[in-house]
Amino acid sequence: MKHKKGLRAAGLIFKYLLLAFLGLILIFPLIYMFFGSFKSNQEIFGTLKLLPESFHPEGYIEGWKGSGQITFGAYIWNSFLLVVPTVALTVVSSILTAYGFNRFRVPGRKVLFAVMMALMMLPASVLLIPRYLLYVSFGWIDTYLVFWVPAACATSSFFVYMFVQFFEGVPRELDEAARIDGCSSFQTLVRILVPLSKPAVISAVIFQFIWTWNDFFQQYVYISSVGKYTVSLGLRMALDATSAIQWKNILAMSVIAMVPCTLIYFVLQRYFVEGIATSGLKG
């Protein structure tokens, strides 16, 4: 008996050590980026030491000034200006679409849902040229409309599917009780389903916020005016500098760029885990 307990304890210790080691591997680039933001180019490329010789905030001060007349703060503001409406429109449109798929017996509903699921398998690059030509004809290029309008049209099949799975777990008896109390279909959605789907809503907010904030490819294609650049484009522009690249500035601004995503995840982490578990996406 003691031998079995000893083996179990040893196995548990090994498991935690392995998890700690893997966690350290995953977080090491972030640790290096943080300490690298205090190093000079010579320290970054000339030594393997993790800690800098001194902690001076020049990288944050100079990096925040940006290039030309545009500061890094302007890039952050542009990112929020793009991301916040995109997240809000995505969540609202996905909830409405999922409600229609899950609660209304419309002819061809299953076919439309199957088409939506098939479209979810297409990579964004496949639709890039058709979308670009369409947006050019609408005059939307170099505006944030190319992100806001598709978000308002529930083009994110992943979130529609997630909400459909969540609504599937909500008893339909609640809908019937709401109708007896005089609620319309829209009132039932707003007063019953949306409050119950709070974990799924939080999960969608976190996913869409992080994905849109970190997106580079689509923003690089559709946005051309430097005054409308977001954080990801601003960091990329710093690499195109004609003078020597100051890596501490780039690393420092990368640290700052991570703060919103990190904060929103840790603040809403509890709801995020619950939303993933209850939306049928786990495992």
N, C-alpha and C positions, 0 to 999 in steps of 0.2 A: 504493500500500500504506500509506504513512504517512498519506495522507488518510483512508483507511478506519479506521485505528487512532484517528486524531484524532476522527472522528465517533463511533466506538464509545465512546471515553472521555468525550466530551461528553454522549452519551446516558446513560451510566452516572451521571455527575455530576448530570445533570438528574433522573434517577430517584430518586437518594438525597436530593436537595434537596426533591423533591416529597413523598417519604415522610416526611422530617423535618418538613416544613410540616404535613402532614396529622396526624402524630403530635402535634405541638404543639397543633393545634386540639382534638384529642381529650383531651389531658391538661390543657389550660388550665383547665377548670372545677375540676379537683382542686387545681391550684396556687393558684387564686384562693380556693378554700375553705380551704386551709391558712393562707394569709396573712390571709384574712378573719377567722380565729379569733383573731387578735391585735388586731383593729381594734374601735373603738367604733362604735355605730350611726351617729354623725355621719361618721366616716371612710368607712364602707361606702357610705352613700348620698350623701355630700357631696363625694367626690373620686373621680377615676378612677385614682389611683395604685395600683399593685399591692402595693408594699411598705408595711407599716404604719409609723407614725411611731416606734413603739417596740414591742419584743417583750416584752409582759407576759402571763403565763399565767393572768390572771384568768378568761378564758373557760373554761379547762380546770378550774380550781378550782371556780368557781361552777356550771359545767355538771355536774360530777361529783356535786355535792351534790344535784342533782335538785330536785324540788318536793315539799313536805311532808315526810313521813317516809321516802320512798322515794328512794334514791340511784340514779344512773345505773348503778352497779355491779350493783344488783339487776336492772335491765333486761338487762344483759349476761348475768348468771347465768341468768335466765329464758330468754333466747335460746338459750344452750347447752343448757339443760334440754329445750327443745323440739326444737332442731335435731339434736343428736347422736343421740338414739334414732330420729328420723325418717330420718336418713341411713343409719344401720346397718340398720334394718328395710327400707328401700327397696332397698338393695343386696342383702341376703340374699334377700328375696322375689323380686326381679327375676331373680337368678341361678337360683333354683330353678324359676321359671316358664319362663325361657328354656331351661333344660336339658330340661324336659319337652317344649317345642315342638320343639327341635332334635334330640333324641336318641331320642324315643319315638314310634313309629308308632301313635298313638291315633286311632281313628275320629273324623272330624270335626275333626282337628287344623288343617287348612288353613282351614276355615270359622271356627273360633275365633280363629285368628291374623288372619284378614281382619277380623273384628269388632273385635278389639283395635286393629288399625291404623286402622279407621274411627273408633273412639272417641278415638284420639289427635288427630284433627282437630277435636274439639269443644272450644270454649273453656271454661275453668273456670266462667265466669259462667253458662253454660247449665245447669250442674248445681248451681248454688249453692242455689236454693230447695228442690229435692228433697232435697239433702244436709242442709240446715238442718232441715227437717221431720223427717227420719230421725234426726238427732242429738238433736233435742229429745225425740223419743219414747224414745230410749235414755238420756236424762239426761246427755249428754256435753257439752252447751254449757257454755262457760266452763271447760273442761278441755283438756288437751293430747291427750286421747284422740282428738279429731277429726282430729288430724294423725298420731298414732302408728298407730292401727288401720288406716286406709287404706294407710299405708306398708307395714304387715305383710301386706297382701292384694294386693300387686303391682299397685296401681292406676296406677302411672306407666308407661304403655305405651311411652314413649320409651326408658326404660332396658331394658325387656324386649326391645324391638327391637334395641337396641344390643348386648346380650349374645348374642342369637340370631345376629346377624351375626358376632360375634367367634367364637362356638363353631363357626360354619360353616367357619371357616378352620382349625380344629384337626382334624388327620387322625383319622378314626374307627379307624384301626389302633391308635392309642394306647388306645382304649377296649377293643378286643379283647385287646390285650396285658395290660391290667389285669385283665380277666376271667379270662384264663388263669392269672394270678398269684393268683387267688382274691378279687379285689376285687368288692364289690357295686356296684350302680349309684351309690349315695350315696358310697361310698368312692372310686369313679372320679371323681366330681365334685369331691370335697374334695381328693384327692391329685393329680389330673392336671389337670383343667380349671381349677379355681380358681387354682392357682399360675401356670398359663400365661396366665390372663386378668387378671393383675395390672394391666397398663396400662388395660384397660377398667374394672376396679374403681376405680382411682384417678380416672379420668375421671368415673365416676358419682358418686363421693364429692365431687369438686369441684363438679360441676354442681348436685347436690342441696343441698349445703351453702350455696352462694351463693344459689340460688333461694329456699330456705327462710329463710335469714338475712335476705334483703332483702324478703321477702314482707310486704306491708302489708294488702292487701285481705282475704284470708281470715282473717288474725289479727284484723283490725278487726271482722269479722263475728262470729267465734266466741268471742273473748275479751272479757269485759266487766269483770272485776275488775282494778283498777289494780295490785294486788299480783302479778298474773300477766302484766303487760304485758311485751312484748319491746322490743328496741331501737327497732324501727321505730315501734311504738305510743308509746313514751316520747318519741321525737323529735316525733311528731305532737301529743302532749299539751302539749309545751312551746310549741307554736304557739297553743294555746287559753288561754294564760295571761291572766288578767284585767288584769294590769299590762302595762306596755310590754314588748314582746318584745326580749330581749337576743340579737341575732343572733350575736354572737361566741360565746355559750354553745352555741347550736344548731350552729354551724359547727364548734366544737371537739369536741362530742360526735359529730358526723358523721364527723370525722376518726378519732376513736377507734373508731367503729362499723365503719369500713372496714378496720381493722387485721387482724381474723381472716380475712376473705376474701382480703385481699392476701397474708398470710403463707401460707395454705394453697395458694394458687395458685402462688406463687413456689417454695415448697418442693417441690411435686409437679409442677412445670411439665413436666419431662422426660417423666414418665410420661403426663401429660395429652396431649401432642402425639402420643406413640406410640399411645395408646389411641384417639384420634380417627382416626388414619391406618389402624389395623388393624381398626376396627369398621365400616368401610364408610360412615362418616358424612362423610368428607372429600369436598368438592366436590359 
